[in-house]
Amino acid sequence: MISKLFYIETDSFDPYHNIALEEYLLDTLPVNSMTMYLWQNERTVVIGRNQSSYNEVNIQKLEEDGGHLARRLSGGGAVYHDTGNLNFTFITSDADFDLAKQDEVILNALKKLNIKAEVNGRNDLTIDGRKFSGHAYYHTNKNSLHHGTIMVSVNENSLTDYLNVSKKKLASKKVESVRSRIINLNELNSSITVNELKNELIMSFIETYNSNPTILSEEDLDKDEIRRRADRFASSQWKYDRPETFDKEKEQRFSWGTVTVKYSEEAGLISNSAIYTDSLNTNELIKLPSKLKGRRIDSTLYEIADNDEERDVISLLLGG
């Protein structure tokens, strides 16, 4: 049961610091508590844990423009952040994780700003069918986080310049482009600001959980540990894909997400493979490449499948 609330925001726009701070808060969460963390990144594309940076992002243009590529802990798809976007994170124990209640904090804050929004599926908030907030989730063996974006006045030109969105994904959403599917909150309330939204989120956090939070300061946290984590998130090894080249590539959209399989064959056997996906489940496909190695692409592959996602990927491999 949640008996203590904490609130923290950072004035850093550095994505590696901000993701490191998020992970630090997750790992050091006090028992029976919840933390709400608000943060912003400047000109950044953040990809899901299991996505291909080269498939999802126009990396050359992003970096030429002084932007940053970052990879988060959670699954899901690629998103663009600038200072017209506000990121939120709720951190609590697995036992106290309540997605509907956490969404309520955001929805009630927006009501105070005369904006009526709704939950759409498992990981979007929308207004009249147009998305302004995408969510993702990450679980450790004891704690969980729920984080996402809230688009207030995001530069939509930059968003479309830097993101390479799968045509299959757009088709599944029955839209022709990313821009036709999204909406900034300032299109509905031209006076809204990120700071105003922050204030309403804090008030809604208090009202939803019926308690006043303790305000955390980064000055009271372990700066060296956060810096060490930030260096890991900024490293090429974390951000970019494996350097191997593959002979073949297949992509398919399933109910749980889009998956891309890259693989090579020698003497009719799979010699190497990599699997990239925007699935919200970060662990379902991690072991599949090692299980595929040395196997022939035929119906016997189903014998190695341990879950529905693995069976779907095998069906993609067998499908030509």
Protein Blocks (a to p, Z undefined) as FASTA:
>chain_A
ZZbdcddddfbfbfklmmmmmmmmmmmocehiacddddddehiadddfkbcfklmpcfkl
mmmnopacdddfbecddddddfkbccddddddfklgcfklmmmmmmmmmmmnopacddeh
jlbcceehiafbdcdddddfkbccddddddfblcfklmmmmpccdfklmmmnopabfklm
gccfklmmmkbcfklmmmmmmmmmmmmnopacddddfklmcfklmmmmmmmmmpmklmpc
cfbdcfbdcddddfkbccddddddeehiafbdcdddfbfblklmmmmmmmmgopacdfkl
mmmpcbfklmmmmmmmmnZZ
